[in-house]
């Protein structure tokens, strides 16, 4: 008998009542936390800036100028943007922007350029979680996940009314509890960071060295 056959034999002989059923989720044990809209923005900003994220507030008509100013101040040589959403279209139609790039090729065809020559990317977000200071992104073919994971600077646009109190409230609002969670959701709480064996935290070791959030 092979090792595999021996293992399978023992599994088949195991009594069925010894198998543990998965626990049923009881959301009532989770404390409900709620804040008003201004408190959510303040809490999200506090949590994100505590881990070296730059957060700016802007109006519905002023976010583009805010982005332009960020690009000037950071001296960006280029900006990766998807033109397939209203914000990306507005950026492509604007003046005085750094050279704009599109994610229009399979990764195999421009991997070297993406990893070594793209200064920054601009993405939209699905929303954010005030309690943990986290952005929520749902990448798709127009804004692939590498747009937020590879460039040295990641600029994210967040609608103020899309900020939820907690992860649970975010799941409920987007019906992740009923429909199931998406397979490729990203929760981003700051620029990339890691810690060595001595527990020394370092930022920008891999992935974006800077995360910039524009709250509209």
C-alpha positions in Angstrom: 0.0 0.0 0.0 1.3 3.4 -0.9 1.4 6.3 1.5 -1.5 8.0 -0.4 -3.6 4.8 -0.2 -2.9 4.5 3.5 -4.0 8.0 4.2 -7.1 7.7 2.1 -7.9 4.4 3.9 -7.7 6.0 7.3 -9.9 8.9 6.2 -12.6 6.5 4.9 -12.6 4.6 8.2 -13.0 7.7 10.3 -16.4 7.9 12.0 -18.7 10.4 10.3 -19.7 12.0 13.5 -16.2 13.1 14.2 -16.3 15.6 11.3 -16.8 19.2 12.5 -19.5 21.3 10.8 -18.6 24.9 9.9 -19.8 27.4 12.5 -22.9 29.5 11.7 -22.1 33.2 11.7 -23.9 35.2 14.4 -23.6 38.9 13.6 -25.4 39.8 16.8 -22.2 39.3 18.8 -20.4 42.1 16.8 -20.9 45.5 18.4 -22.6 48.0 16.2 -20.6 51.1 15.7 -22.0 54.2 13.9 -20.7 57.7 13.3 -22.2 60.6 11.4 -20.8 61.4 7.9 -18.3 64.1 9.2 -17.1 61.7 12.0 -16.6 59.0 9.4 -14.4 61.2 7.3 -12.4 62.4 10.4 -11.9 58.8 11.7 -10.9 57.5 8.3 -8.5 60.4 7.8 -7.0 59.9 11.3 -6.5 56.1 10.8 -5.0 56.5 7.3 -2.7 59.4 8.1 -1.4 57.4 11.1 0.2 54.9 8.6 1.7 57.6 6.4 -1.2 58.0 3.9 -1.8 61.5 2.5 -5.5 62.4 2.6 -7.1 65.4 0.9 -10.7 66.6 0.8 -12.1 68.2 -2.3 -15.3 69.2 -3.9 -17.1 67.5 -6.8 -15.6 70.2 -9.1 -12.3 70.6 -7.4 -10.8 67.1 -7.4 -9.2 67.5 -10.8 -7.3 70.6 -9.7 -6.3 68.7 -6.6 -4.9 65.9 -8.7 -3.1 68.3 -10.9 -1.5 70.0 -7.9 -0.4 66.6 -6.5 1.2 65.6 -9.8 3.1 68.9 -9.8 4.3 68.6 -6.3 5.3 65.0 -6.7 7.0 65.8 -10.0 5.4 62.9 -11.7 6.8 62.0 -15.1 3.6 60.0 -16.0 0.3 58.8 -14.6 -1.4 55.5 -15.3 -5.2 56.1 -15.7 -8.2 54.1 -17.1 -10.3 56.2 -19.5 -13.2 53.8 -19.0 -14.9 55.7 -16.2 -16.1 59.3 -15.8 -13.1 60.3 -13.7 -10.5 58.8 -16.0 -12.3 60.5 -19.0 -12.1 63.9 -17.2 -8.3 63.4 -16.6 -7.7 62.6 -20.2 -9.6 65.7 -21.2 -7.8 68.0 -18.8 -4.8 70.1 -19.5 -1.5 70.5 -17.6 -1.4 66.8 -16.6 1.7 64.6 -16.7 1.9 62.2 -19.7 -1.0 59.8 -19.3 -0.7 56.0 -19.7 -3.3 53.3 -20.2 -3.4 49.7 -19.1 -4.2 48.6 -22.7 -1.8 45.7 -23.2 -1.5 42.2 -21.6 0.9 42.3 -18.7 3.4 40.1 -20.6 3.8 42.8 -23.2 4.7 45.7 -21.0 5.7 44.2 -17.6 9.1 45.9 -17.7 7.6 49.3 -18.4 4.9 48.9 -15.7 7.4 47.8 -13.0 10.2 50.2 -13.8 8.9 53.3 -15.7 5.4 54.1 -14.4 5.6 56.8 -11.7 2.1 56.7 -10.4 -1.4 55.4 -11.0 -4.9 56.8 -10.4 -7.8 54.5 -9.5 -11.3 54.8 -8.3 -12.6 53.0 -5.2 -15.8 51.1 -4.2 -15.7 52.8 -0.8 -13.9 52.8 2.5 -14.2 51.6 6.1 -13.8 54.4 8.8 -13.1 52.1 11.7 -10.0 50.5 10.2 -9.0 53.3 7.8 -9.2 51.1 4.8 -10.0 51.8 1.1 -12.0 49.1 -0.7 -11.2 48.5 -4.4 -12.8 46.0 -6.7 -10.4 45.6 -9.6 -11.7 44.8 -13.1 -10.4 44.6 -16.7 -10.3 48.4 -16.8 -8.5 49.0 -13.5 -6.6 45.7 -12.9 -5.2 45.1 -9.4 -1.6 45.8 -10.5 -2.5 49.4 -11.0 -2.8 49.8 -7.2 0.0 47.3 -6.3 3.0 48.2 -8.6 3.5 52.0 -9.3 5.5 53.8 -6.6 2.6 56.3 -6.0 -1.0 55.2 -5.9 -3.6 58.0 -6.0 -7.1 56.9 -5.1 -10.4 58.8 -5.5 -13.0 58.1 -2.8 -16.6 59.4 -2.6 -17.4 60.7 0.9 -20.8 59.1 0.8 -19.2 55.7 0.1 -17.5 55.6 3.5 -19.0 53.0 5.8 -18.6 52.7 9.6 -17.3 49.2 9.8 -16.4 46.2 7.6 -19.7 44.6 8.6 -21.7 47.6 7.5 -19.8 47.7 4.3 -20.6 44.0 3.6 -24.3 44.7 4.3 -24.5 47.8 2.1 -22.9 45.9 -0.8 -24.9 42.7 0.0 -21.7 40.6 0.4 -23.5 38.7 3.2 -26.3 37.6 0.9 -24.5 37.3 -2.4 -21.1 36.3 -1.1 -17.9 38.3 -1.2 -16.2 39.1 -4.5 -13.2 37.0 -5.5 -10.9 40.0 -6.0 -11.6 42.7 -3.5 -8.7 44.7 -2.2 -8.6 46.4 1.2 -5.8 49.0 1.3 -4.9 50.8 4.6 -1.7 52.6 3.6 1.5 52.4 1.5 3.3 49.1 1.4 5.0 48.1 4.6 6.8 45.2 6.2 8.5 44.3 9.4 11.7 42.4 10.1 12.3 39.8 12.8 13.1 42.6 15.2 9.7 44.1 14.6 11.0 47.2 12.9 8.3 48.5 10.6 9.5 49.8 7.2 7.4 51.5 4.6 7.7 51.3 0.8 9.7 48.1 0.7 7.5 46.5 -1.9 4.6 48.0 -3.8 3.6 51.7 -3.6 5.8 53.9 -1.5 3.1 56.5 -1.2 -0.7 56.3 -1.0 -2.7 59.5 -1.7 -6.5 59.6 -1.2 -8.7 62.4 -2.6 -12.0 62.4 -0.8 -14.8 64.0 -2.9 
